Amino acid sequence: MATKFYQHPLALAFAVDEINRNPKILPNVSLGFHIYDSYNNDKMTYRTTLDLLYKSHSYFPNYECDTPKNLMAIIGGLGSETSFQMADILALYKIPQLTYGSFPPVDRDNSKLPSFYRMVPNETHQFLGLVRLLQHFEWTWVGLLAVSDDSGEHFLQEMVALLSKYGICEAFAETIIKQGGWESIQDIIDLFSNIYPALIGNNVNTIILYGETWSMVPLTTFLHLGDHELLRNTSLRWVWVLTAQVEFALTGLQRFWGIEFFQGTIFLSIHSKELPAFQKFLRNTKPYQAQGDGFLQDFWEQAFVCSLPNTEEISMVDGTCTGEEKIESLPGPFFEMHMTGHSYSIYNAVYAIAHALHALYLSHSHQKLIMSGGKRDGLKDLQPWQLHPFLQHVSFNNSAEERVSFNDDKEVEGGFDVMNLVTFHNRSYSRVKIGKVDPDALEGKELIIDEDRILWQSHFNQVVPLSLCTDYCHPGSQKQKKEGEKFCCYDCVPCPDGKIANQKDMDDCIKCPEDQYPSKGKDQCILKSITFLSFEEPLGISLASLAVFFSIITMLVLGIFVKCKDTPIVKANNRNITYALLISLLLCFVSSLLFLGQPTKFTCYLRQSAFGIIFSVAVSCVLAKTITVVVAFMATKPGSSMRKWTGKRLTYSIIFLCFLVQATICMLWLGTSPPFPDLDMQSVTTKIVAGCNEGSTLMFYSVLGYLGLLSLITLTVAFLARKLPDSFNEAKFITFSMLMFCSVWVSFVPTYLSTKGKSMVAVEIFSILASSAGLLCCIFSPKCYVIILRPELNRREQLIRRKN
């Protein structure tokens, strides 16, 4: 026998003893009980079930032979197969059966088992608890071992699907033949051939074991008889996760084996609460005191490896039991003083039956009760099937002050405890409660766990172990699936530009909001700062200084020309046009300042249209000066009809017409879709560019296009007129200035389109300054040279002599 399980009948005896001493439950009635062993064998299960129904050893269905037992309910069994085999018989007689093991339905529903009650929560809660446990520790690469029966197959089928649903992969899923199923040496060989490659050949640190206590026997055997050198280096890396059915038990043959392999194991346990009176009851258990207990002697001899004195038989066991051995001195794998989850379920089952029987007893009318010797003896007339309605609705507080009741599926409500196994060198262990699984909690909150209470394998140095097919993808990288492997196995690749991964193991990187940008490590978004071409920064200061410098130069040139307005070089080519050109150039330099500083509604509205109109005036003045030269030359020919075009009317008309066209374009622009302040989130990765949205791009390029057309016409006319024989011909200078002007603006377009942010503004300001400075220098520097440095050349006679 497994001495570990002897606590189960002791828990039954303890509960019955408490009830019989309690005057509030079944007064004047004594509960009794029978205990039978199924021997973990199908045939013996059916036989012992029939033994419970009939006193004699001859079975005649539907006939009562000898004195019948006053049987009202049955508690058992521990395993699913045993319980269902018992149910096959008990259901025929509608005898209530209360099971205390945790196991799945396995194609059986409650409608087919009307007498079947479960003293443990639904197995589905345990499956979900396992998933939440794996999620809590971020274990995504786990192995599955299950007992090779219907329950194990059901577990593997359900668990594999559930793990996949929650993003967890199984590295392997193998079955273990429980000890009772070994029929040949080949079974043991098959066991080793299945388990060894699975445990050793997979890079897995977490293994879930599902089964019953007898599943531990072959597994422990494998760990002890396997390759010790290999196991020494690998097994200590495993984190075992066990289900509630499994108890840490060893047989007599494994007496001197330890269970250090399972140090740090985390396992679910049927919820239990310590009953101090139970430990006292266990300590008082002695082999000579118990009467009618056919298991106590075997337990005592196997647990303490001794022989109880028996004069009729010769003991083959060395040593004689004194009967004073202390049961609390036994190691945990052989016996526990603390009430286990299964024993707690048995304890509650006895109380549930007692409370239901009490309610049934009281429900009978006083007239139908048979009085015998002043005592009520009405239980003899009660039948087991009458107990069902009272049992299904039973609800009471046990001695641990916990509520016990069944739900509509005849299952005890509640969850599971999460335990941690701490082993000791004396082959004993301690179970430490570290949390619980509460199925009634909100989704995702079903697991409550205290990591600080967990004692891991020494190999892990008290750090939460990792169980991954692939190490975490650190923030800044994303998963990339490996072809032909499970989804938990992947490569880690850096996030693409513009995206981040702010958590580990992200499937896809995410884009930052428009007002933020990825950090260098692509693991967080950083808030963008607003930028614009300001007066305070070096580039802004440089451009503003150039604008002011050229404005001053222009004003000086204008002052020189006004002062020397009566000199021949100033009077040549219409000095009013020269004044207009200088004033427009001055305004060009000043207008560039509108592009500096933080954009406002006023500056955005004005700067492009002002630039377009002023520049069109400046270019039209140059065009007018060029045409004046051409008309003047042509008018000098005898009989020329061009004489009527000479004079100021033509030049003023040219300037006004050119100005009017550009002004009309600008007015349409400002009237339909004017520019406005805007924040550009996209152009610069790390900055928000405060600029002006041009409104209508078509109108903006229309202004530039018209200005370009006007410049091209002026360049063409000046080029054609550059060699006209006129003393006052400045077409050569105009040609060079317009060539420079056009070069600047032709370069401006691709440069403007290829730059972003405030660099675009800087390019436009530079183009305005460069083209304006080109016109100023190329046209007026020769004249200023003559006026200031060579005044002797600024005379009519000198000019006529040079002509001759």
TORSERO-46414 format. One line per 2 residues: number of its first residue (from 0); for each residue x, y, z of C-alpha. Coordinates in Angstrom, 1 decimal. Layout:
<sites>
NUM> X Y Z  ...
</sites>
This chain:
<sites>
0> 0.0 0.0 0.0  1.0 3.6 -0.4
2> 1.4 4.8 3.2  0.8 8.4 2.0
4> -2.8 7.6 1.3  -3.6 6.3 4.8
6> -4.4 9.9 5.7  -7.6 9.6 3.6
8> -9.3 7.0 5.8  -8.0 8.8 8.9
10> -9.7 12.0 7.7  -12.9 10.0 7.2
12> -12.7 8.5 10.7  -11.9 12.0 12.2
14> -14.9 13.6 10.5  -17.3 10.8 11.6
16> -15.9 11.0 15.2  -16.5 14.8 15.2
18> -20.1 14.4 14.0  -20.9 11.6 16.4
20> -19.7 13.9 19.2  -21.8 16.9 17.9
22> -25.3 16.9 19.5  -26.5 19.4 16.8
24> -26.0 17.0 13.9  -28.0 13.7 13.9
26> -28.7 13.6 17.7  -29.0 10.1 19.1
28> -27.7 8.7 15.8  -24.2 7.3 15.3
30> -22.7 7.3 11.9  -20.6 4.3 10.8
32> -18.4 3.6 7.8  -16.8 0.9 5.8
34> -13.5 1.3 4.0  -12.5 -0.7 1.0
36> -9.4 -0.7 -1.2  -9.7 -0.9 -5.0
38> -6.1 -2.0 -5.3  -5.8 0.3 -8.3
40> -7.4 -2.6 -10.3  -10.5 -2.6 -12.5
42> -11.8 -6.0 -11.3  -11.2 -5.2 -7.7
44> -13.0 -1.9 -8.0  -16.1 -3.6 -9.2
46> -15.8 -6.3 -6.5  -15.3 -3.8 -3.6
48> -18.2 -1.7 -4.9  -20.4 -4.7 -4.7
50> -19.0 -5.5 -1.2  -20.3 -2.1 -0.1
52> -23.8 -3.0 -1.3  -24.0 -6.5 0.1
54> -22.7 -8.0 3.3  -22.4 -11.6 1.9
56> -19.8 -12.7 -0.6  -22.5 -14.2 -2.9
58> -24.0 -11.8 -5.3  -27.6 -12.1 -6.4
60> -28.7 -8.9 -8.2  -32.0 -7.5 -6.9
62> -32.0 -9.9 -3.9  -31.0 -9.2 -0.4
64> -29.0 -12.0 1.2  -28.2 -12.0 4.9
66> -28.5 -8.8 6.9  -28.2 -5.7 4.6
68> -26.0 -2.8 5.3  -27.7 0.5 6.1
70> -25.8 2.2 3.3  -26.7 5.9 2.5
72> -23.8 7.3 0.5  -20.3 6.4 -0.8
74> -17.2 8.5 -0.9  -14.7 7.7 -3.6
76> -12.7 7.2 -5.5  -9.4 9.1 -5.8
78> -8.9 8.5 -9.5  -11.2 9.2 -12.4
80> -11.2 5.6 -13.7  -12.0 4.2 -10.2
82> -14.8 6.8 -9.7  -16.5 6.1 -13.0
84> -16.3 2.4 -12.6  -18.0 2.7 -9.2
86> -20.5 5.0 -10.7  -21.5 2.4 -13.3
88> -22.9 0.3 -10.4  -24.0 2.9 -7.9
90> -26.0 4.8 -10.5  -28.2 1.8 -11.0
92> -29.2 2.0 -7.3  -29.2 5.8 -7.2
94> -26.8 5.7 -4.3  -25.1 9.1 -3.8
96> -21.4 9.0 -4.7  -19.2 11.8 -3.6
98> -15.8 11.9 -5.3  -12.8 13.6 -3.8
100> -10.3 13.5 -6.7  -10.0 16.2 -9.3
102> -10.5 14.9 -12.8  -12.3 15.9 -16.1
104> -15.7 14.5 -17.2  -14.2 12.5 -20.0
106> -17.3 12.2 -22.2  -19.6 11.8 -19.2
108> -22.1 14.4 -18.2  -24.1 14.8 -15.1
110> -27.3 13.8 -16.8  -25.8 10.3 -17.2
112> -24.6 10.3 -13.6  -27.4 11.6 -11.5
114> -25.9 10.2 -8.3  -22.4 11.7 -9.0
116> -21.2 14.6 -6.8  -17.8 16.2 -6.9
118> -16.1 17.5 -3.8  -13.6 19.5 -5.9
120> -14.1 22.4 -8.4  -14.5 21.8 -12.1
122> -11.3 20.7 -13.9  -11.7 23.5 -16.3
124> -10.7 26.0 -13.6  -7.5 24.0 -13.1
126> -6.6 24.2 -16.8  -7.2 28.0 -16.8
128> -5.2 28.3 -13.6  -2.2 26.5 -15.3
130> -2.4 28.9 -18.2  -2.5 31.9 -15.9
132> 0.4 30.6 -14.0  2.5 30.2 -17.2
134> 1.4 33.7 -18.3  2.4 35.1 -14.9
136> 5.9 33.8 -15.1  6.0 34.4 -18.9
138> 6.8 30.8 -19.7  5.9 30.2 -23.3
140> 7.8 27.0 -24.0  6.7 24.1 -21.9
142> 6.6 20.3 -21.9  3.5 18.2 -21.2
144> 3.5 14.8 -19.4  0.2 13.0 -18.8
146> -0.9 9.7 -17.5  -1.8 7.3 -20.3
148> -5.5 7.0 -19.7  -8.7 8.7 -20.8
150> -8.1 11.6 -18.4  -4.6 12.1 -19.6
152> -5.7 12.1 -23.3  -8.4 14.6 -22.4
154> -5.8 16.8 -20.6  -3.4 16.8 -23.6
156> -6.2 17.6 -26.0  -7.7 20.4 -24.0
158> -4.4 21.9 -22.8  -2.7 22.0 -26.2
160> -5.6 24.0 -27.6  -5.7 26.3 -24.5
162> -2.0 26.9 -24.6  -2.1 27.9 -28.3
164> -5.0 30.2 -27.6  -3.0 32.1 -25.0
166> 0.3 32.2 -27.0  2.1 29.3 -25.3
168> 3.7 26.4 -27.2  4.2 22.8 -26.0
170> 7.7 21.6 -26.7  6.5 18.0 -26.3
172> 3.4 16.1 -25.2  4.2 12.6 -23.9
174> 2.3 10.0 -21.8  3.4 8.0 -18.7
176> 2.1 4.5 -17.9  1.2 4.6 -14.3
178> 2.5 1.9 -12.0  -0.7 0.0 -11.9
180> -0.6 -0.3 -15.7  2.8 -2.0 -16.0
182> 2.1 -5.4 -17.4  5.6 -6.3 -18.8
184> 9.2 -5.2 -19.0  8.4 -3.7 -22.4
186> 6.1 -1.2 -20.7  9.0 0.0 -18.6
188> 11.3 0.2 -21.6  8.6 2.1 -23.5
190> 8.3 4.5 -20.5  12.0 5.3 -20.6
192> 12.2 5.5 -24.4  9.4 8.1 -24.4
194> 10.4 10.2 -21.4  14.1 10.3 -21.8
196> 14.2 12.0 -25.3  11.4 14.3 -24.3
198> 13.0 15.6 -21.1  16.6 15.6 -22.2
200> 16.3 16.4 -25.9  14.2 19.6 -25.7
202> 15.3 23.0 -24.7  12.6 23.4 -22.1
204> 12.7 24.5 -18.5  9.1 24.0 -17.5
206> 7.3 20.7 -17.5  3.6 20.2 -16.6
208> 2.8 16.8 -15.1  -0.8 15.7 -15.2
210> -2.0 12.4 -13.7  -2.4 10.8 -10.4
212> -0.1 10.0 -7.5  0.9 6.7 -9.1
214> 2.3 8.7 -12.0  5.0 10.0 -9.7
216> 6.3 6.5 -9.1  7.6 5.8 -12.7
218> 8.8 9.4 -13.0  10.8 9.3 -9.8
220> 12.2 5.9 -10.9  13.3 7.4 -14.2
222> 15.0 10.4 -12.5  16.9 8.1 -10.2
224> 17.8 5.3 -12.6  18.6 7.5 -15.6
226> 22.0 8.9 -16.6  23.1 10.6 -13.4
228> 25.7 12.7 -15.0  23.3 14.1 -17.6
230> 20.5 14.4 -15.1  22.7 16.3 -12.7
232> 23.3 18.9 -15.3  19.8 19.2 -16.7
234> 17.1 18.1 -14.3  17.8 20.8 -11.8
236> 17.0 23.2 -14.5  13.4 21.9 -14.8
238> 10.5 23.7 -13.1  7.9 21.1 -12.5
240> 4.3 22.2 -12.5  1.9 19.6 -11.2
242> -1.9 19.3 -11.2  -4.1 18.8 -8.2
244> -4.4 15.0 -8.6  -0.7 14.4 -8.0
246> 0.6 13.7 -4.5  4.3 13.4 -3.7
248> 4.4 9.8 -2.6  7.0 7.1 -2.6
250> 6.6 3.4 -2.2  8.5 1.1 0.1
252> 11.0 0.3 -2.7  11.8 4.0 -3.0
254> 12.2 4.5 0.7  15.8 5.7 0.5
256> 15.2 7.9 -2.5  14.8 11.7 -2.1
258> 12.7 14.0 -4.1  15.2 16.8 -4.5
260> 14.5 16.6 -8.2  11.2 18.3 -7.5
262> 12.6 21.1 -5.3  10.8 24.4 -6.2
264> 7.9 22.6 -7.9  4.8 24.7 -8.2
266> 1.6 22.7 -8.1  -2.1 23.2 -7.8
268> -3.8 21.7 -4.9  -7.4 21.1 -3.9
270> -8.1 23.9 -1.5  -7.7 22.9 2.1
272> -7.5 24.6 5.5  -5.6 23.4 8.5
274> -7.6 21.7 11.2  -5.6 21.7 14.5
276> -7.8 19.0 16.0  -6.9 16.7 13.1
278> -3.1 16.8 13.9  -4.0 15.9 17.5
280> -6.1 13.0 16.2  -3.2 11.7 14.1
282> -0.8 11.9 17.0  -3.2 9.8 19.1
284> -3.4 7.1 16.4  -1.7 3.9 17.8
286> -1.7 0.5 16.3  -3.1 -1.2 19.4
288> -5.9 1.3 20.0  -7.8 1.2 16.7
290> -10.4 -1.6 16.5  -11.7 -2.8 13.2
292> -9.1 -0.9 11.2  -7.7 -3.5 8.8
294> -5.3 -1.0 7.2  -3.6 0.3 10.3
296> -1.3 -2.6 10.9  0.0 -2.7 7.3
298> 0.4 1.0 7.4  2.4 0.9 10.6
300> 4.7 -1.9 9.6  5.4 -0.3 6.2
302> 5.8 3.2 7.4  8.2 2.4 10.3
304> 9.8 -0.7 8.7  9.1 -2.9 11.6
306> 6.9 -5.8 12.6  4.0 -5.7 15.1
308> 4.2 -8.6 17.5  2.0 -11.5 16.3
310> 2.2 -14.8 18.1  0.5 -16.7 15.3
312> 2.9 -15.7 12.6  6.6 -15.4 12.2
314> 7.5 -11.9 11.1  10.0 -11.6 8.2
316> 10.6 -7.9 8.9  13.7 -6.9 10.9
318> 12.8 -5.1 14.1  9.7 -5.1 16.2
320> 7.3 -2.2 16.4  6.7 -0.9 19.9
322> 3.5 0.9 19.0  4.9 4.1 20.4
324> 6.5 5.2 17.2  5.6 8.8 16.4
326> 3.6 9.2 13.2  4.8 12.8 12.9
328> 8.4 11.7 12.4  7.6 10.1 9.0
330> 8.9 12.0 5.9  6.4 13.8 3.8
332> 6.5 11.3 0.9  5.3 8.6 3.3
334> 2.9 10.5 5.5  1.9 14.1 6.1
336> 0.6 15.6 9.3  -0.9 18.5 7.5
338> -4.3 17.8 6.0  -4.0 17.4 2.2
340> -6.5 18.7 -0.3  -7.9 15.2 -0.9
342> -8.3 14.6 2.9  -10.0 18.0 3.2
344> -12.4 17.0 0.5  -13.2 13.7 2.3
346> -13.7 15.6 5.5  -16.2 17.9 3.8
348> -17.9 15.0 2.0  -18.6 13.3 5.4
350> -20.1 16.6 6.7  -22.1 17.1 3.5
352> -23.7 13.6 3.9  -24.3 14.2 7.6
354> -26.0 17.6 7.0  -28.1 16.2 4.1
356> -29.0 13.1 6.2  -29.9 15.4 9.1
358> -32.2 17.4 6.9  -33.8 14.3 5.5
360> -34.3 12.9 9.0  -36.0 16.0 10.2
362> -38.2 16.2 7.1  -40.2 13.1 8.0
364> -43.2 13.7 10.1  -43.2 12.8 13.7
366> -45.9 10.3 13.2  -43.8 8.2 10.8
368> -40.8 8.1 13.0  -40.5 4.8 15.0
370> -39.6 5.3 18.6  -37.5 2.6 20.2
372> -36.4 2.8 23.8  -36.9 6.6 23.8
374> -34.6 7.0 20.9  -35.4 7.9 17.3
376> -34.6 5.0 15.0  -36.2 6.3 11.8
378> -33.0 6.0 9.7  -33.8 2.4 9.0
380> -36.7 3.4 6.8  -34.7 5.9 4.8
382> -33.4 5.0 1.3  -30.3 6.4 -0.3
384> -32.1 7.9 -3.3  -34.1 10.1 -0.9
386> -30.9 11.8 0.1  -30.3 13.5 -3.3
388> -32.5 16.6 -3.1  -31.1 17.4 0.4
390> -27.5 16.7 -0.7  -27.7 18.8 -3.8
392> -28.9 21.8 -1.8  -26.8 21.3 1.3
394> -24.9 24.4 2.5  -23.0 24.6 5.8
396> -19.9 26.1 7.4  -17.3 23.4 8.4
398> -15.2 23.6 11.5  -12.7 25.7 9.6
400> -15.4 28.3 9.0  -15.5 27.8 5.3
402> -18.7 27.5 3.3  -19.4 24.2 1.6
404> -22.1 23.9 -1.0  -22.7 22.4 -4.5
406> -23.5 24.3 -7.6  -26.1 23.3 -10.3
408> -23.5 20.8 -11.7  -23.2 19.1 -8.4
410> -19.6 20.4 -7.9  -18.3 22.1 -4.8
412> -17.8 25.8 -5.5  -14.3 27.3 -5.0
414> -10.9 27.2 -6.6  -7.5 25.7 -6.1
416> -4.5 26.6 -4.0  -1.1 27.3 -5.6
418> 1.7 25.6 -3.6  5.4 25.5 -3.7
420> 7.4 22.4 -2.7  10.4 22.9 -0.5
422> 12.5 19.7 0.0  14.9 18.8 2.8
424> 17.9 16.4 2.9  16.0 14.0 5.2
426> 13.7 13.1 2.3  10.9 15.2 3.7
428> 9.4 18.3 2.3  7.2 21.3 3.1
430> 4.2 22.6 1.1  4.1 26.4 1.1
432> 1.0 28.1 -0.1  1.9 30.9 -2.5
434> -1.4 31.8 -4.0  -4.7 30.6 -5.3
436> -6.9 30.2 -8.4  -10.2 32.0 -8.0
438> -12.5 31.2 -10.9  -15.0 33.8 -9.7
440> -12.5 36.6 -10.2  -12.5 39.0 -13.2
442> -11.1 37.6 -16.4  -7.3 37.8 -16.3
444> -7.3 38.1 -12.5  -8.1 34.5 -11.7
446> -4.6 33.9 -10.4  -3.3 35.5 -7.2
448> 0.3 34.7 -6.4  3.0 35.9 -4.0
450> 6.4 35.5 -5.8  8.4 36.4 -2.7
452> 7.3 33.2 -1.0  8.6 30.9 -3.8
454> 11.8 29.0 -3.2  13.2 28.0 -6.6
456> 15.8 25.3 -7.4  19.2 26.5 -6.2
458> 20.4 26.5 -9.8  18.2 29.5 -10.5
460> 19.7 31.6 -7.7  16.2 32.7 -6.6
462> 15.6 34.4 -9.9  12.4 33.5 -11.8
464> 13.5 30.9 -14.4  13.0 31.4 -18.1
466> 11.2 28.9 -20.2  11.3 30.2 -23.8
468> 12.0 28.7 -27.2  13.7 31.9 -28.1
470> 15.0 34.5 -25.7  13.0 37.6 -25.3
472> 12.9 40.1 -28.1  14.1 43.2 -26.2
474> 12.4 46.5 -26.6  13.3 48.0 -30.0
476> 12.9 44.7 -31.9  10.0 42.6 -33.0
478> 9.4 38.9 -33.6  10.0 37.3 -37.0
480> 8.6 33.8 -37.3  10.9 30.9 -38.1
482> 9.8 28.9 -41.0  8.8 25.3 -40.1
484> 8.8 25.9 -36.3  6.1 26.7 -33.8
486> 5.0 30.3 -33.3  6.9 30.5 -30.0
488> 10.2 30.0 -31.9  11.2 33.2 -33.7
490> 14.0 35.5 -34.6  14.3 39.1 -33.2
492> 14.7 41.8 -35.8  15.1 45.6 -35.2
494> 12.0 47.7 -35.7  11.7 49.5 -39.1
496> 12.3 53.2 -39.3  9.6 55.3 -37.7
498> 8.4 52.5 -35.4  9.1 51.4 -31.9
500> 8.7 48.4 -29.6  8.3 49.6 -26.0
502> 7.8 46.2 -24.6  9.6 42.9 -24.9
504> 8.4 40.2 -27.2  6.2 42.4 -29.4
506> 4.7 40.8 -32.5  4.8 44.0 -34.4
508> 6.4 47.4 -33.9  4.1 50.4 -33.5
510> 4.2 53.9 -35.0  4.7 56.8 -32.7
512> 2.1 59.5 -32.6  2.7 62.4 -35.1
514> 4.0 64.6 -32.3  6.6 62.1 -31.2
516> 9.5 60.2 -32.7  11.4 57.0 -32.0
518> 14.3 57.0 -29.7  17.7 55.8 -30.9
520> 17.1 52.4 -29.5  13.6 52.4 -30.9
522> 12.2 51.4 -27.5  10.2 54.6 -26.7
524> 8.6 57.6 -28.3  10.1 61.0 -27.6
526> 8.1 64.2 -27.8  9.1 66.4 -30.7
528> 10.1 69.9 -30.1  8.7 72.8 -32.2
530> 11.3 74.3 -34.4  11.4 77.2 -36.9
532> 14.1 79.5 -38.4  14.5 82.0 -35.6
534> 16.4 85.2 -35.4  18.4 83.8 -32.5
536> 20.1 80.8 -34.1  23.3 81.2 -36.2
538> 21.6 80.5 -39.5  18.9 83.0 -38.8
540> 21.3 85.6 -37.6  23.5 85.2 -40.7
542> 20.6 85.5 -43.1  19.1 88.5 -41.2
544> 22.5 90.2 -41.1  22.9 89.7 -44.9
546> 19.4 91.1 -45.5  20.2 94.2 -43.3
548> 23.6 94.6 -44.9  22.2 94.5 -48.5
550> 19.4 96.8 -47.4  21.9 99.3 -46.2
552> 23.9 99.0 -49.4  20.8 99.5 -51.5
554> 19.9 102.6 -49.5  23.4 103.9 -50.0
556> 23.3 103.3 -53.7  19.9 105.0 -53.8
558> 21.2 107.9 -51.9  24.2 108.2 -54.3
560> 21.9 108.1 -57.3  19.6 110.7 -55.8
562> 22.5 113.0 -54.9  24.0 112.5 -58.4
564> 20.6 112.6 -60.2  21.8 115.2 -62.7
566> 24.9 113.4 -63.8  24.8 111.7 -67.2
568> 25.3 108.1 -65.9  22.3 108.5 -63.6
570> 20.1 110.2 -66.2  20.8 107.5 -68.8
572> 18.1 104.8 -69.2  15.5 106.7 -67.3
574> 16.5 107.5 -63.7  12.9 107.1 -62.4
576> 13.1 103.5 -63.4  16.4 103.2 -61.7
578> 14.9 104.6 -58.5  12.0 102.2 -58.7
580> 14.4 99.3 -59.3  16.5 100.3 -56.2
582> 13.4 100.7 -54.1  12.0 97.3 -55.2
584> 15.4 95.7 -54.5  15.4 97.3 -51.0
586> 11.9 95.9 -50.4  13.2 92.5 -51.6
588> 15.9 92.4 -49.0  13.4 93.6 -46.3
590> 10.8 91.1 -47.4  13.2 88.2 -46.7
592> 12.9 89.1 -43.0  9.2 88.0 -43.1
594> 10.4 84.4 -43.5  12.3 84.5 -40.2
596> 10.8 83.9 -36.8  7.8 81.9 -35.7
598> 5.2 82.0 -38.4  2.1 84.0 -37.6
600> -1.2 84.5 -39.5  0.0 87.9 -40.7
602> 3.5 86.8 -41.9  2.2 83.7 -43.6
604> -0.5 85.7 -45.4  1.9 88.4 -46.6
606> 5.4 86.9 -47.2  4.9 84.9 -50.4
608> 2.6 87.4 -52.1  4.9 90.3 -51.1
610> 7.9 88.5 -52.4  6.2 87.7 -55.7
612> 4.9 91.2 -56.3  8.1 93.0 -55.3
614> 10.2 90.8 -57.4  7.9 91.2 -60.4
616> 8.3 94.9 -60.1  12.1 94.6 -59.8
618> 12.3 92.3 -62.9  9.8 94.5 -64.8
620> 12.0 97.5 -64.1  15.0 95.7 -65.5
622> 12.9 94.6 -68.5  11.8 98.2 -69.0
624> 15.4 99.5 -68.9  16.4 96.9 -71.5
626> 13.5 97.7 -73.8  14.3 101.4 -73.4
628> 17.8 100.7 -74.8  16.4 98.7 -77.7
630> 13.7 101.3 -78.6  16.2 104.2 -78.3
632> 18.6 102.5 -80.7  15.9 101.7 -83.2
634> 14.5 105.2 -83.0  17.9 106.7 -84.1
636> 17.5 105.2 -87.6  16.2 107.7 -90.2
638> 12.5 107.3 -90.9  12.0 104.9 -88.0
640> 8.4 104.5 -86.7  9.8 103.7 -83.2
642> 10.2 107.3 -82.3  6.7 107.5 -81.1
644> 7.4 104.7 -78.5  10.3 106.6 -77.0
646> 9.6 108.3 -73.7  8.4 107.4 -70.3
648> 5.0 106.1 -71.3  6.3 102.8 -72.7
650> 8.5 102.0 -69.7  5.8 102.8 -67.2
652> 3.3 100.7 -69.1  5.6 97.7 -69.1
654> 6.2 98.0 -65.3  2.5 98.5 -64.6
656> 1.4 95.6 -66.8  3.9 93.2 -65.3
658> 3.0 94.3 -61.8  -0.7 94.0 -62.6
660> -0.5 90.4 -63.8  1.5 89.3 -60.7
662> -0.8 91.2 -58.4  -3.9 89.6 -60.0
664> -2.4 86.1 -59.4  -1.6 87.0 -55.8
666> -5.1 88.4 -55.2  -6.7 85.3 -56.5
668> -4.4 83.2 -54.3  -5.1 85.2 -51.1
670> -8.8 85.3 -51.9  -9.3 81.6 -52.6
672> -6.8 79.6 -50.6  -4.4 81.9 -48.7
674> -1.4 80.6 -46.7  -1.8 79.9 -43.0
676> 0.4 78.9 -40.1  0.8 75.1 -39.9
678> 2.7 72.4 -38.0  4.6 70.0 -40.1
680> 4.9 66.7 -38.3  6.3 64.6 -41.0
682> 9.2 66.4 -42.7  11.7 66.2 -39.9
684> 11.8 63.0 -37.8  12.7 64.6 -34.5
686> 11.1 68.0 -34.8  7.8 69.6 -35.4
688> 8.4 72.3 -38.0  6.3 75.5 -37.5
690> 5.9 76.9 -40.9  3.4 78.3 -43.4
692> 1.1 76.1 -45.4  1.0 77.7 -48.8
694> -2.7 76.9 -49.1  -2.9 76.4 -52.8
696> 0.3 74.8 -54.2  -0.9 75.6 -57.7
698> -1.1 79.3 -57.0  2.3 79.3 -55.3
700> 4.0 77.8 -58.3  2.0 80.1 -60.5
702> 3.6 83.1 -58.8  7.1 81.5 -59.2
704> 6.3 80.5 -62.7  5.2 84.0 -63.8
706> 8.3 85.4 -62.1  10.5 82.9 -64.0
708> 8.8 83.7 -67.3  9.3 87.4 -66.8
710> 13.0 86.8 -65.9  13.5 84.7 -69.0
712> 12.0 87.3 -71.3  14.2 90.0 -69.7
714> 17.3 87.8 -70.1  16.4 87.1 -73.7
716> 15.9 90.8 -74.6  19.0 91.9 -72.7
718> 21.1 89.2 -74.4  19.9 90.4 -77.8
720> 20.5 94.0 -77.0  24.0 93.6 -75.4
722> 25.9 94.7 -78.5  23.9 97.7 -79.6
724> 26.2 100.6 -80.3  24.9 103.0 -77.6
726> 27.0 104.9 -75.1  24.4 104.5 -72.5
728> 23.7 100.8 -73.2  23.7 98.8 -70.0
730> 22.3 95.7 -71.6  25.5 93.8 -71.0
732> 25.3 94.3 -67.2  21.6 93.5 -67.3
734> 22.3 90.3 -69.3  24.9 89.2 -66.7
736> 22.6 90.1 -63.8  19.6 88.3 -65.2
738> 21.8 85.3 -66.0  22.8 85.2 -62.4
740> 19.2 85.8 -61.3  17.8 83.0 -63.4
742> 20.6 80.6 -62.3  19.7 81.3 -58.7
744> 16.0 80.5 -59.2  16.5 77.6 -61.5
746> 18.7 76.1 -58.7  16.1 77.1 -56.1
748> 13.3 74.8 -57.4  15.1 71.4 -57.0
750> 16.8 72.5 -53.8  13.6 73.7 -52.3
752> 11.8 70.5 -53.2  14.6 68.3 -51.8
754> 14.9 70.0 -48.4  12.7 69.7 -45.4
756> 11.7 71.8 -42.4  13.2 75.1 -41.8
758> 15.9 74.4 -44.4  13.3 75.1 -47.0
760> 12.7 78.5 -45.5  16.5 79.1 -45.4
762> 16.8 78.1 -49.1  14.1 80.6 -50.1
764> 15.6 83.4 -48.1  19.0 82.7 -49.6
766> 17.5 82.7 -53.1  15.8 86.1 -52.4
768> 19.0 87.6 -51.1  21.3 86.1 -53.8
770> 19.1 87.1 -56.7  18.5 90.6 -55.3
772> 22.1 91.0 -54.5  23.0 89.8 -58.1
774> 20.8 92.5 -59.6  22.1 95.1 -57.3
776> 25.8 94.3 -57.8  25.7 93.6 -61.6
778> 23.7 96.6 -62.6  24.8 99.2 -60.1
780> 28.3 98.4 -59.1  29.8 99.7 -62.4
782> 27.9 102.9 -62.2  28.8 103.4 -58.5
784> 32.4 102.8 -59.4  32.3 105.6 -62.0
786> 30.3 108.0 -59.8  32.5 107.5 -56.7
788> 35.9 106.5 -57.9  36.1 107.9 -61.4
790> 33.9 111.0 -61.4  35.9 112.4 -64.4
792> 34.3 109.8 -66.5  30.8 110.8 -65.4
794> 30.6 113.7 -68.1  28.7 113.9 -71.3
796> 31.7 114.9 -73.3  33.7 111.9 -72.0
798> 30.9 109.6 -72.9  30.6 111.0 -76.4
800> 34.4 110.9 -76.9  34.4 107.2 -75.8
802> 31.6 106.6 -78.3  33.6 108.2 -81.1
</sites>
